[in-house]
Amino acid sequence: MNRCLLLLLISLITATPASAQTPKTAEDFNNRGVSRRSQGDIEGAIEDFTKAISLKGLPIIIAAAYNNRANALLSKNDVEGALADYTKAIELAPTDHENYYNRGVVLLNKNSLDLAIADFTKVIELQPQFSLAYNNRGNAYSAKGDNDAAIADYSNAIKFNPKSSDAFYNRGIAFQAKKDLDGAFSDYSRAILLSPEFFLAYVNRAVVRQAKADLTGAIADYSKALEIKSDDAGIYYGRGLVRQESKDLDGALADYSKAIEIDPSLAQAYANRAVIETLQNKKPEAAKDFDKAFGLQPSLKAQYRDFIEKRHVP
């Protein structure tokens, strides 16, 4: 299940707004760089932030330029360069929570979980009601398997931003990992109430409904997710599983076929379609699908060996 990482980077504009005139000071160059980046001129923005850094100015202004250059470097996938700039910004302005937050986001995305936790913890020390920091620290704890700590952080994220559908969704994942299906169901439902187009929340609630034997509800949730995102092979596959469990073999067959159409590398969809084809006495088609599934994922062969032998699939 995908967590919502909320990888939102904060750009820092210093006190004086960008001027139409030629910039002269570090502050001028920093602010023009922010403007250029917002217009998609990444190279121009980096040039301006670099110029700002080279000029003399208050540490907080130079720190802002480092932070903003780091954001721009991330647009070019220069992760290490960005981390170096965020670190320099922190050295120059150690009480500005934005720099720790941005570095924490990058570290979390790199799966450097302990370092990310340390940065988000520092953010929370500086800004105790910063909901995003709690949410992302919760994501780091969740990735480490510490679901209790994650739930505590998501709960604080919700406390300080009760309209955060992402925090409800993420806490739902942590509850689900702890087998607390009722807690997960409640949080996914809350996420959907806050963000009715949140297709992942529908998908995860469908999984919970299936685990609770509410197959009709699970199909409804998968169908709603497909109304929002109709090109997702995984959603068709998930709905196919529930339809198969519901004995709607034709519906399941159609869903597996659609999943394969969208993602021809989805080995499990071929295998499950082959099972249905076998049950419908379409053994040549089943044999072809099993061969395709095992070619894509050889480990599946052992899983289906007994079924194939008992049903005499060629």
C-alpha positions in Angstrom: 0.0 0.0 0.0 1.3 3.4 -1.0 1.7 6.0 1.8 1.1 9.7 1.0 4.6 11.1 1.6 3.6 14.7 1.1 6.8 15.6 -0.6 6.1 19.4 -0.4 9.2 21.5 -0.6 9.1 25.0 0.9 10.6 27.9 -1.1 11.8 30.9 0.9 11.2 34.4 -0.4 13.0 37.1 1.6 11.4 40.3 2.7 11.8 42.4 -0.4 9.6 41.3 -3.4 11.3 40.6 -6.7 11.9 43.8 -8.7 11.5 44.3 -12.4 14.8 46.1 -12.3 18.2 44.4 -12.6 18.9 42.6 -9.3 21.9 43.9 -7.3 21.8 42.3 -3.9 21.7 38.7 -2.6 18.1 39.3 -1.7 17.2 40.5 -5.2 18.8 37.5 -6.9 17.2 35.1 -4.4 13.7 36.5 -5.1 14.2 36.6 -8.8 15.3 33.0 -8.7 12.1 32.0 -6.9 10.1 33.8 -9.6 12.1 32.1 -12.4 11.6 28.7 -10.8 7.9 29.2 -10.5 7.9 30.0 -14.3 9.7 26.8 -15.1 13.1 28.4 -15.7 15.2 26.0 -13.6 18.6 26.9 -15.0 17.9 30.6 -14.7 16.7 30.0 -11.1 19.9 28.1 -10.2 22.0 30.8 -11.7 20.3 33.4 -9.6 20.5 31.4 -6.4 24.2 30.8 -7.0 24.8 34.5 -7.6 22.9 35.3 -4.3 25.1 32.8 -2.4 28.3 34.4 -3.9 27.3 37.9 -2.6 27.5 39.2 0.9 24.3 39.2 2.8 22.6 38.3 6.1 22.9 34.6 6.9 19.2 34.2 6.7 19.1 35.5 3.2 22.0 33.3 2.1 20.4 30.3 3.8 17.2 31.0 1.8 19.2 31.0 -1.4 20.8 27.6 -0.5 17.4 26.2 0.4 15.9 27.5 -2.9 18.8 26.2 -5.0 18.3 22.8 -3.4 14.7 22.8 -4.4 15.7 23.7 -8.0 18.4 21.0 -8.0 15.8 18.4 -7.1 13.9 19.4 -10.2 17.0 18.2 -12.1 17.2 15.0 -9.9 20.4 16.2 -8.3 19.6 14.7 -4.9 23.1 14.9 -3.5 23.5 18.5 -4.5 20.2 19.3 -2.9 21.1 17.6 0.3 24.4 19.5 0.5 22.6 22.8 0.0 19.9 22.0 2.6 22.7 21.2 5.0 24.4 24.5 4.3 21.2 26.3 4.8 20.8 24.6 8.2 24.3 25.7 9.2 23.5 29.3 8.4 20.0 29.4 9.9 19.8 26.6 12.5 16.4 27.7 13.8 14.5 27.8 10.5 12.3 24.8 10.4 11.8 24.9 6.6 15.4 23.8 5.9 15.1 20.7 8.2 11.7 19.9 6.8 12.9 20.0 3.2 16.0 17.9 3.9 13.8 15.5 5.8 11.6 15.1 2.8 14.6 14.2 0.6 16.0 11.8 3.1 12.6 10.1 3.4 12.4 9.8 -0.3 15.9 8.2 -0.3 14.8 5.8 2.4 17.3 7.2 4.8 14.7 6.7 7.5 16.6 7.5 10.7 18.1 10.7 9.3 14.7 11.7 8.1 13.2 11.1 11.5 15.9 13.2 13.1 15.1 16.1 10.7 11.3 15.9 11.2 11.8 15.7 14.9 13.8 18.9 14.8 11.1 20.5 12.8 8.6 19.5 15.5 10.8 21.0 18.2 10.9 24.3 16.3 7.2 24.2 15.2 5.2 21.9 17.5 2.0 22.2 15.4 3.5 21.5 12.0 1.1 18.8 10.7 3.2 17.9 7.7 6.2 17.1 9.8 4.2 14.7 11.9 2.8 13.0 8.8 6.1 12.5 7.2 7.8 11.3 10.4 4.9 8.9 10.7 5.7 7.7 7.2 9.3 7.1 8.2 8.2 5.1 11.3 5.8 3.2 9.2 8.5 2.3 6.7 10.6 1.0 9.6 7.7 -1.2 10.8 7.0 0.8 13.9 3.3 1.2 13.3 2.5 2.4 16.9 4.9 5.3 16.6 3.5 6.0 13.1 -0.1 6.0 14.4 0.9 8.4 17.2 2.4 10.8 14.6 -0.5 10.6 12.2 -2.9 11.3 15.0 -0.9 14.5 15.8 -1.0 15.4 12.1 -4.7 15.1 12.3 -4.9 17.0 15.5 -3.2 20.0 14.0 -4.9 19.6 10.6 -8.2 17.8 10.9 -8.9 18.2 7.2 -5.8 16.2 6.2 -7.1 13.3 4.1 -3.5 12.2 3.6 -3.0 11.8 7.4 -6.2 9.8 7.8 -5.2 7.6 4.8 -1.7 7.0 6.1 -3.1 6.2 9.6 -5.5 3.8 7.9 -2.5 1.9 6.4 -0.8 1.7 9.8 -4.0 0.4 11.4 -4.4 -2.2 8.5 -0.8 -3.3 9.1 -1.7 -4.0 12.7 -4.8 -6.0 11.6 -7.1 -3.3 13.0 -9.6 -3.5 10.2 -12.2 -1.4 11.9 -9.7 1.4 12.5 -8.4 1.2 8.9 -12.0 1.2 7.5 -12.9 4.3 9.6 -9.8 6.2 8.5 -10.1 5.4 4.8 -13.8 6.4 5.0 -12.7 9.7 6.6 -10.1 10.3 3.9 -12.8 9.7 1.2 -15.2 12.1 3.0 -12.5 14.8 2.9 -11.2 14.0 -0.6 -13.9 12.3 -2.7 -11.5 11.8 -5.6 -8.9 10.0 -3.4 -8.8 6.8 -5.4 -6.2 5.0 -3.3 -8.4 5.4 -0.3 -11.2 3.6 -2.2 -8.7 0.8 -3.2 -7.5 0.3 0.3 -11.0 0.4 1.8 -12.0 -2.2 -0.8 -9.2 -4.5 0.5 -10.5 -4.0 4.0 -14.0 -4.8 2.9 -12.9 -8.0 1.2 -11.0 -9.0 4.4 -14.3 -8.4 6.3 -16.2 -10.5 3.8 -18.1 -7.5 2.5 -17.6 -8.5 -1.2 -20.3 -6.3 -2.5 -18.9 -3.3 -0.8 -15.4 -4.2 -2.0 -16.6 -4.3 -5.6 -18.3 -1.0 -5.2 -15.2 0.6 -3.9 -13.0 -0.8 -6.6 -15.6 0.4 -9.2 -15.5 3.9 -7.7 -11.7 3.9 -7.8 -11.9 3.0 -11.5 -14.3 5.9 -12.2 -11.6 8.2 -10.9 -8.6 6.3 -12.4 -9.6 4.1 -15.3 -6.1 3.2 -16.5 -4.9 1.4 -13.4 -4.2 -2.3 -14.0 -3.9 -3.0 -10.3 -7.4 -1.8 -9.6 -8.9 -4.0 -12.3 -6.9 -6.9 -10.9 -8.1 -6.3 -7.4 -11.7 -6.1 -8.5 -11.2 -9.3 -10.5 -10.0 -11.1 -7.3 -13.2 -10.0 -5.5 -15.4 -11.0 -8.4 -13.7 -14.4 -8.6 -14.3 -14.9 -4.9 -17.9 -13.9 -5.5 -18.2 -16.6 -8.1 -18.7 -14.0 -10.9 -16.3 -15.7 -13.2 -17.3 -13.7 -16.3 -16.8 -10.4 -14.4 -13.5 -11.6 -13.0 -12.3 -12.7 -16.5 -13.2 -9.3 -17.9 -11.3 -7.6 -15.2 -8.2 -9.7 -15.5 -8.3 -9.2 -19.3 -8.5 -5.4 -18.8 -5.6 -5.5 -16.3 -3.5 -7.4 -18.9 -4.5 -4.9 -21.6 -3.2 -2.1 -19.5 -0.1 -3.9 -18.1 0.9 -6.9 -20.2 3.6 -7.7 -17.7 1.2 -8.5 -14.9 1.9 -12.2 -14.4 -0.6 -12.9 -11.7 -3.4 -11.6 -13.9 -2.5 -14.1 -16.6 -2.4 -16.9 -14.0 -5.8 -16.0 -12.5 -7.4 -15.6 -15.9 -6.0 -19.1 -16.7 -7.7 -20.5 -13.7 -11.1 -19.1 -14.8 -10.5 -20.3 -18.3 -9.9 -23.8 -17.0 -13.1 -23.7 -14.9 -14.9 -22.6 -18.0 -13.4 -25.5 -20.0 -11.3 -23.2 -22.2 -8.2 -25.3 -21.6 -6.2 -24.2 -24.7 -6.6 -20.6 -23.7 -5.7 -21.5 -20.1 -2.6 -23.3 -21.1 -1.5 -20.2 -23.1 -2.1 -17.9 -20.2 -0.3 -20.2 -17.7 2.7 -20.3 -20.1 2.7 -16.5 -20.3 2.4 -16.1 -16.5 5.2 -18.5 -15.8 7.4 -16.9 -18.4 6.9 -13.6 -16.7 7.2 -14.9 -13.2 8.7 -18.5 -13.0 8.0 -18.7 -9.2 4.3 -18.9 -9.9 4.6 -22.3 -11.4 4.9 -24.1 -8.1 1.8 -22.2 -6.8 -0.4 -23.5 -9.6 1.2 -26.9 -10.3 -1.4 -29.0 -8.4 -4.3 -27.1 -10.0 -2.9 -27.7 -13.5 -2.3 -31.4 -12.9 -5.7 -32.0 -11.3 -7.5 -30.2 -14.0 -5.4 -31.7 -16.8 -4.4 -28.4 -18.4 -2.2 -29.2 -21.4 
